[in-house]
Amino acid sequence: MTREALWRQDWRTFFGPGFHSCQLAKRLRTTFMGGSPRRRAVAWIWWLSVLAAAWAAGVLVPLLLTLLLGLGFVGQGASWMEQASRHRWLIKNLETGVERHVALSHDRLLGAAPPPKGSGVAAWLGFAGKTLAALLGRVLVVQADLPHHPQHHRGLDLKVKTGMISWADSAQAHLPMLWLNRFNERATYGSLHKAIDAWFVSLSQELAIPPAKPAAHVH
């Protein structure tokens, strides 16, 4: 598919009832039928108690709508954008092993650069809008991951290597050991749109790769 076709498919998926109904069914099945018997029992008791309390208070319908829109549409849409911006999926490259995973992982540091000194009101309103979008992206989509996802694929989330418990740590991204790593020289995307677009550009370029020619026979 071309880059434009991939973006159209992305928006069809994001707003499509098929994706959301499939995800909702999977989440309900996992919540109420997955895991140990104790975990399932707690899930049933908790949610039946919540629904019973909402019914008794006369707010059952608002609660269901809030869950459907919040945990359903918004939550599932956020999970879709997180996955779409995390890697360049289905891309062929010449790296193998750890290097391949790092090369296909996205650094995502959501934010916006302020406009130059002397810019007008329109530029500052645009900056405010981008900052708000970045804030929503950090809260709903990437959360603690931010720009550090490739460090996970380098194995730096292992405490035995770094002495740290979590690789999602701002300080760890600036360790001298990373400055000397050539795989750390990579682009950081300031928006989800740019990260997803980078994946779609790479994916569309797979169309331009000619098939390998069979090796000539030597007689």
C-alpha positions as CSV (number, residue, x, y, z in Angstrom):
1,M,0.0,0.0,0.0
2,T,1.1,3.6,-0.6
3,R,1.7,6.0,2.3
4,E,-1.6,7.7,1.6
5,A,-3.5,4.5,1.5
6,L,-2.0,3.4,4.7
7,W,-3.1,6.6,6.4
8,R,-6.6,6.1,5.1
9,Q,-6.6,2.5,6.5
10,D,-5.3,3.8,9.8
11,W,-8.2,6.2,10.2
12,R,-10.7,3.6,9.1
13,T,-9.4,1.3,11.8
14,F,-9.2,4.0,14.5
15,F,-12.9,5.0,14.0
16,G,-14.2,1.6,12.7
17,P,-16.7,-0.4,14.6
18,G,-15.0,-3.6,13.6
19,F,-11.8,-2.9,15.4
20,H,-13.5,-1.5,18.6
21,S,-16.0,-4.3,18.9
22,C,-13.3,-6.9,18.4
23,Q,-11.1,-5.3,21.1
24,L,-14.0,-4.8,23.5
25,A,-15.0,-8.4,23.2
26,K,-11.4,-9.5,23.8
27,R,-11.1,-7.3,26.8
28,L,-14.3,-8.5,28.4
29,R,-13.3,-12.1,27.7
30,T,-9.9,-11.5,29.3
31,T,-11.3,-9.7,32.3
32,F,-14.1,-12.1,33.2
33,M,-12.8,-15.4,31.8
34,G,-9.0,-15.1,31.9
35,G,-6.4,-15.8,34.6
36,S,-6.8,-17.8,37.7
37,P,-10.1,-18.7,39.4
38,R,-9.3,-16.2,42.2
39,R,-8.6,-13.4,39.7
40,R,-11.9,-14.1,37.8
41,A,-13.9,-14.2,41.0
42,V,-12.5,-10.8,42.1
43,A,-13.3,-9.3,38.7
44,W,-16.9,-10.5,38.8
45,I,-17.4,-9.4,42.4
46,W,-15.8,-5.9,41.8
47,W,-17.7,-5.1,38.6
48,L,-21.1,-6.5,39.8
49,S,-20.7,-4.3,42.9
50,V,-19.9,-1.3,40.8
51,L,-22.9,-1.8,38.5
52,A,-25.2,-2.5,41.5
53,A,-24.1,0.6,43.3
54,A,-24.5,2.7,40.1
55,W,-28.0,1.2,39.6
56,A,-29.0,2.0,43.2
57,A,-27.8,5.6,42.8
58,G,-29.6,6.0,39.5
59,V,-26.5,6.6,37.4
60,L,-26.1,3.2,35.7
61,V,-26.6,4.6,32.2
62,P,-24.1,7.5,32.6
63,L,-21.6,5.0,34.0
64,L,-22.0,2.6,31.1
65,L,-21.6,5.4,28.6
66,T,-18.5,6.7,30.4
67,L,-17.0,3.2,30.4
68,L,-17.9,2.7,26.7
69,L,-16.4,6.0,25.6
70,G,-13.5,6.2,28.1
71,L,-12.2,2.6,28.5
72,G,-13.7,1.6,25.1
73,F,-13.3,4.1,22.3
74,V,-10.6,6.3,23.9
75,G,-8.6,3.5,25.6
76,Q,-8.7,1.2,22.6
77,G,-7.9,4.0,20.2
78,A,-4.9,5.0,22.4
79,S,-3.7,1.4,22.4
80,W,-3.9,1.3,18.6
81,M,-1.8,4.5,18.3
82,E,0.7,3.2,20.8
83,Q,1.3,0.1,18.8
84,A,1.4,2.0,15.5
85,S,3.9,4.5,16.8
86,R,6.1,2.0,18.6
87,H,7.9,0.2,15.8
88,R,8.3,0.1,12.0
89,W,6.5,-3.2,11.7
90,L,6.9,-5.6,8.8
91,I,10.0,-3.8,7.5
92,K,12.9,-5.7,6.0
93,N,16.3,-4.5,7.0
94,L,19.8,-5.8,6.9
95,E,20.3,-5.9,10.7
96,T,19.8,-9.0,12.8
97,G,19.2,-9.7,16.5
98,V,19.3,-6.8,18.9
99,E,20.4,-4.4,16.2
100,R,17.3,-5.2,14.1
101,H,14.9,-4.5,17.0
102,V,16.7,-1.2,17.9
103,A,16.7,-0.1,14.2
104,L,13.0,-0.7,13.9
105,S,12.1,0.9,17.2
106,H,10.9,4.5,17.6
107,D,12.2,7.1,20.0
108,R,9.1,9.1,21.0
109,L,9.6,12.3,22.9
110,L,6.3,14.1,22.5
111,G,6.5,17.9,22.6
112,A,6.7,21.0,20.5
113,A,9.4,23.6,20.1
114,P,8.3,27.2,20.9
115,P,8.1,29.6,18.0
116,P,11.0,32.0,17.3
117,K,11.2,35.3,19.2
118,G,8.9,37.9,17.8
119,S,6.3,35.4,16.4
120,G,2.7,36.5,16.3
121,V,-0.3,35.2,18.1
122,A,-1.1,32.6,15.5
123,A,2.3,30.9,16.0
124,W,1.9,30.8,19.8
125,L,-1.6,29.4,19.4
126,G,-0.2,26.7,17.2
127,F,2.5,26.0,19.8
128,A,-0.2,25.7,22.5
129,G,-2.2,23.3,20.4
130,K,0.8,21.1,19.7
131,T,1.8,21.1,23.4
132,L,-1.8,20.1,24.4
133,A,-1.7,17.3,21.8
134,A,1.7,16.1,23.1
135,L,0.3,16.2,26.7
136,L,-2.6,14.0,25.7
137,G,-0.3,11.7,23.8
138,R,1.9,11.3,26.9
139,V,-1.0,10.7,29.2
140,L,-3.1,8.4,27.0
141,V,-0.6,6.7,24.6
142,V,3.1,6.5,25.3
143,Q,3.0,7.2,29.1
144,A,6.3,6.3,30.7
145,D,7.8,4.9,27.5
146,L,8.6,8.2,25.9
147,P,11.9,8.2,24.0
148,H,13.4,5.2,25.8
149,H,11.8,2.2,24.0
150,P,14.9,1.2,22.0
151,Q,16.8,0.9,25.3
152,H,14.6,-2.0,26.2
153,H,15.6,-3.8,23.0
154,R,19.3,-3.1,23.8
155,G,18.8,-5.1,27.0
156,L,19.3,-2.1,29.2
157,D,16.2,-2.9,31.1
158,L,18.1,-5.7,32.9
159,K,19.0,-4.6,36.4
160,V,22.2,-6.7,36.2
161,K,23.5,-4.3,33.4
162,T,22.5,-0.9,34.7
163,G,21.7,-1.3,38.4
164,M,18.3,0.3,37.7
165,I,15.0,-1.3,38.1
166,S,13.3,0.2,35.0
167,W,14.5,1.2,31.6
168,A,11.8,3.9,31.5
169,D,14.0,6.4,33.3
170,S,15.0,9.8,32.0
171,A,18.5,9.6,33.5
172,Q,19.2,6.3,31.9
173,A,18.6,7.6,28.4
174,H,21.6,10.0,28.9
175,L,24.1,7.5,30.3
176,P,27.6,7.8,28.8
177,M,27.3,4.1,27.7
178,L,24.5,5.2,25.4
179,W,26.4,8.1,23.9
180,L,29.1,5.7,22.6
181,N,26.5,3.4,21.1
182,R,26.2,4.0,17.3
183,F,22.6,2.7,17.4
184,N,21.7,5.6,19.7
185,E,22.2,8.0,16.8
186,R,18.7,8.1,15.6
187,A,15.7,10.4,15.1
188,T,13.4,11.3,17.9
189,Y,9.8,11.9,17.0
190,G,8.0,14.8,18.6
191,S,4.5,13.7,17.8
192,L,2.6,10.5,17.3
193,H,1.7,11.6,13.8
194,K,5.4,11.8,12.8
195,A,6.3,8.4,14.4
196,I,3.4,6.7,12.6
197,D,4.1,8.5,9.4
198,A,7.7,7.3,9.5
199,W,6.4,3.7,9.7
200,F,4.0,4.3,6.8
201,V,6.8,5.8,4.7
202,S,9.1,2.8,5.3
203,L,6.2,0.4,4.8
204,S,5.2,2.0,1.5
205,Q,8.9,1.8,0.3
206,E,8.7,-2.0,0.6
207,L,6.8,-1.8,-2.7
208,A,9.8,-0.4,-4.4
209,I,12.1,-3.2,-3.4
210,P,12.5,-5.5,-6.5
211,P,12.2,-9.2,-5.9
212,A,15.5,-11.0,-5.6
213,K,16.8,-12.6,-8.8
214,P,17.6,-16.3,-8.7
215,A,21.3,-17.1,-8.7
216,A,22.8,-17.9,-12.0
217,H,23.8,-21.5,-12.5
218,V,27.4,-22.2,-13.1
219,H,28.2,-25.0,-15.5
